[in-house]
Amino acid sequence: MAERPEGECAMSSVACFSDRLCEAAQTKKSILLGGLDFQPRCIPPHLIKEVVAHYGRTTEAMGRLALRFNCAIIDAAHDLLVGVKPNLAFLERYGQWGIWAFEETVTYAQAKGLLVIADGKRNDGGDTADAYADAYLGKVPFFGMGADPADLSQILSPVRSDCLTVTPYIGEDCISRFVARVKEHGTGIFVVTKTSFKPNSYVEQLQTSDSDRPVWQKVAFMVNEWGRGTEGACGLRNVGVVMGATYPNDAVIMRGLLPNAWLLKPGYGGQGASAQDSVVGIRDDGFGVVVNNSRNFTYAWQNKKGKHQCEPEKFASAARLEAIDNRDELASAAREAGKWPF
C-alpha cells in the first residue's frame, strides 16, 4: 500500500492536508479535483465485456470494473488534478467488492501523488462518529502484536483517506470526533454547508429563530469555531466547507464568514456552474478553493454536449483533454479575478 501521511500538521515534518493541497495547487497550477462516481451505464462497453469474461456476472466483476476504470482515469489525469474525490455511495452498493475497489482506488491515487477526499458524508455521534473518524481519517483497533492478540494495538485504517466529507446536523458531538482525528493525524474534513443542488436544500435555507441568517450561514459560523487550531503552515485550516459553485453570491458570504477555510466547490460542469462562478471565494494568494468536476470529466468520452466525445476505447484520453480544458479555464477565471499568482 502507498505511504499515508501521519502526524499533526503543526508538529510533524510531514505536511498536513491543507499544506499538501496548497503545494499541489501551486506546483500543478491547478485547483481541479476529479470526482470518481462509478456509474456502470457510463463505463465503456469493452471494459464491461472484459471483466465479465474473467469474473462472470458477479459483484466481484463490478468491483474490479470500478477499480480498472478509476485507475485508467487517474493515470490519464493525475498531473492535472490536485486530487480525486471517490464517491462511496456508488461503490458501497456492491458490498465487499465495492469497498475493496474504494480501498484500492485510494491506495493507487495516493501512489500517484494525489490527495484523496473520500466523499462519504459521514456523521452520527459518540462511538459511531469515532468509528467513522477512525476509519477514514485515523487509526483503527487491531490485534495485539505481542504474545496476546487480545492486548489490542492500532494500525492505519485500510480505507484511510486524506480528507472526508461530513454532515453537521447532529452538531458538536458529531463534528468534534472528526476534528480530533484531524488534529491528531493531519488529515482534513469538508463540512457539507451549502450544497450545489437547484433548488437548494430546504433545510439549508430555513431562517433561524435567533437571527435573520439561514441555517447554512449558522453552520458556517460553527465550522469557523470547529476549525480553530487546525491551521497548517500555509495558514489555511484542515476543516473546510462544501460550498456549491452554483451559488456564487453565497460564496462571497461564505468566504467572509470563513476567511481561513478551504471551500470545496461542486457544481462545475454538469450542474451548470461556470468557471467564473466556481472561483468565487478564492483568496488573493490563489488558495482556498478547490473545484470538483465528476461525470463531465470522467465520462467525457460520451458527453454529447462536450467537445471530447469519442469512441469508447479512447475514454481515458477524452478525460485528460477535459481535465486540461477545466484546469486552464479555472486558472483563467481566477486570473481574470486578479487572484492567480502561480
N, C-alpha and C positions, 0 to 999 in steps of 0.2 A: 504494500500500500504506500501511497505518497506520504511524505512527511507532512504532518499537520502542525500549524503554528501553536505554540504553547507559551503561556506566561502573561501576566498582567502588562498592559500597554506601557505604562509609565515606569515600570520596574524591571522590564525584561529587555534583553538585547534583541529579542525577536519582535518585529513590529506588529502592532495590533491591527485589527480590521480596518479602522479608519485611516491609519497611516498607510497601509498597503493599498487602500483604494485611492488615496491621493497619489501615491507613487505610480500606480497603474495608469491613472488618468494623465499624469504628466509625461510618463515615458511613451505611452501609446498615442498621446494626443487624441484621446477618445473618452467619451462619457457614456458609451453604448454598452448596455447589458443585454445578453442574449437569453431570452426566455425559452425554456425547453418544455413545451406542452405536448406530451405524446398523444397524438390523435391518429389511430390506425387508418382512418379513412383518407388521411393526407399523406401516408407513407408511400413511397414509390412501389408499385406492384412487384418489381423484380426482387426487392428486398423481402417482401412478404413470401413470395414463392420459394426463395432460398431457405428461409428459416423453417418453413413448413416441411420442406424436403428433408431437412436434418432432424427436426424435433417434433414433427407432426402438428396436428391442430390442438396444441396444448397451451396452458398458461406459461410454461417454460419458454415456448417459442415466442410468446408475446413479450416476455421479459427480455429475451435475447434480441428481439427485433428492436425494442426501445433502446437498449444499450448500443447496438450497432448503429442505429440512426444517430443517436446523441454523439457518439464518438466521431462519426463522419462530419457532423456539423462543427464539433469542437476542432477537429483537425483543419477544417476549411477556414475557420474564422478566429482562431484563438489569438492571433496577433492584432486583431482589430477590436477586440472586446476587453473591457475591464473585468468582466466576469460572466458567469451564467447563472440563471435562475430556474432550476428544475422545479416543476410544479408537482408536488407529491400526490395530489388528487388523481392525476392521470396515470400514476403508477400503482398506488395503493389498491386500486380496484382489481389488480391482477394478483393480489395476495403475495405470497413469499417471493415469487419471481419478480414482481413489480418492485418490492423493497430491495431485492438483490440488484435490480437494474439501477435503482437510485444510488445505492451504496457504490456500485462500480462506476457510475457516472461521476459521482463526487471525487472518487479517487483519480479517475482519468483526467478530469478537468483540472484538479489541483496539480497533477504531474505536468500539465501543460502550462502551469503558471497562472491559472485563472482563479479568481476568487469565486466561491460558490455561495449563493444565497438560497437556502432551502425555503421554498415557498410553501409553507405548511400551515400558516395562520393558526398557530397553537395558542392555547390559553389554559383556563382552569386555575385552581388554587391548591394550596397545601402540597401534599406528597405528589399529586398528579402533575402539577406545574413543575415541581422539582424533577420529576422523571422526564418530562418533555425537555426541560432545560439541559439536563444531563445528556440526553440522547443527541441533541443537535448542536450543543454548544460546549460540552464539557467532557467529564469522565463518568463512567458507569461502574457500579459494583461488579466485582469479578471474583472468581475463586482465589483463595489464598495461594501464594506461590511457595510457601514453606511446606512443612510436613502435613499440616492440617488444612485442607482446602476450605473448611468452614470458617477459617480465620481470614475473612474476606479482604481483598485488596481492591484497587481500582485500575481500570485501563481506559484509554481514549475510546470513546464510543465509535463503533464501526460506521455509523451514519453521521458522524460529526461533520458539520459544515463550518464555513467561516462566519455565517450570519443566518438568521432565521426571521421570517415574518411572524408576528404575533398580533393577537387582537386584544384590545384593552378593557372590554366592558365588564369583566369581573373585578377589575380595579387593582388596588395596591398589592393585595396578597398574591395576585397572579404575576404582575409585571416585576415585582421585586425579586421573585425567584429567578427570572431570566437575567435581570440586571446583575444579580450576584454572580452568575456564571460569566457574564460579560466582563466584570471587573476582575474575576479570578483568572480567566483564560485568555483575555484579549480578543474575544470573539465579538459579534455585534448582533443587534436586533433592529428591525424596522417595525414600528408600531402602526398598524392599519388605522389611519386617522381620517383621511379624506380620499375616498375611492374615485375611480375614473368613470364609473358607470353613469349613463344618462338614461332616464332620470336618476339623480343621485339618491343614495340611501336615505330613506325617510327618517331613520333614527339619527343619522349624522346631521340632518338639517333641523331637528327639533330645537326650539328655543328653550334655553334653560331658565328655571324659575328665579335664579338669583342674579341674572344679568340679561342683557339683550344679545348675548352671544349664542350661536348654535352649539350643539353638542361637540361637533368636530373641533371647534376652537377651544372649548374647555378641555378636551382631550389633549390638544397641543400644549396647553398650559401644564397639564400633568406630565406630559412627556418631557417638558423642559425641566421639571423637578426630578423626574426619574433619571434623567441623563447626567445630572451633576456628578462629577467625579469620574466620568468615563472618557475624558478627553485624551486624545493621543498627542504625540509631539507636534502634530500639524495644527492642533487647536480645535479640530472637529471631534465631535463625540461619537462613541460607538453605539449610541441609542439614537436612531433616526426615525423618520416617519414615511409612510406611504402617502404620497400626495399626487392625485390624479392629474396627468398632464392636460386632460380635457377641461380643467378649470383654472386657466392661467391667472385670472383675477384673484382667486383664492390663494394661489401660490404666493402672491405678493404678501398677503396677510400672514400666511404660514411662515414665510421667511422672517417677517417681523417678530413673530412670536418665538421663533427658534433660530436665532442668529448663528448658532454653532452646531447645527444638526445637518446630517445628510438628508436630502429628500429623494426618495425612490419614486420615480415618475413612470407609472404605467399609462397606457392610453395612446402612446405614439404609434402611428401606423394604422392598425386595424380598427381602432376605436375613433380615429379621426383627428387626433391632436397633431398639429403641425410641429415642425422643428422649433419654430419661434415660440409656440405655446409651451413646448417641452422644456426649454431652457430657462423659463421664468423661475426665478428663485436662485439661480446660480450666483455665487458670490463674486466679488471683484477679482479674487485670486484665481478664478476659474474652477474652484472646487465647490462641493456642497450639493451637487445634483448628479444623479445617475439615471439614465433614461432606458427603460426596457422596451424592447420590441420582441414579440414572441412569434406568432404564426406568420405574419408577413415576412419575417426574416427566415425562420426555419423552413417554411413551406413556400418560399419564393418561386420555386420551380413550377407550381401550379396556380399561382396567383394571377388570375385573368386581368386584374386591374393594375398589376405591376409590369415592369419592363423586362423582367428576367425570367418570364415563363419559358420553359424549355422541355425537352424530353426528360423523362424521369431519371434516366441514367446520369444526368448531369445535375442532380438536385443539390449536391454539395457546392458545386461551382456557382450555382444560382444564389445560394445562401451567402457565399462570400461576396459576390457582386452587390447583393442587397446590403450587406454589412458595410462595405466600402461607401456606398451611397449614404447610408444612415450616419455613419461616423462623420463623413465630410459635411453633410447637411447640418448636423447638430453643431459641429465646430463653427461652421459659417454663421449660424444663427447666434451663437454665443459671441462670435467676433463682432457681428453687427451690433450686438448689445453692449459692446465695449468690455466684455468680460472673458476674454480668451488670451491669456498671456503666453501660451505654450508655442 
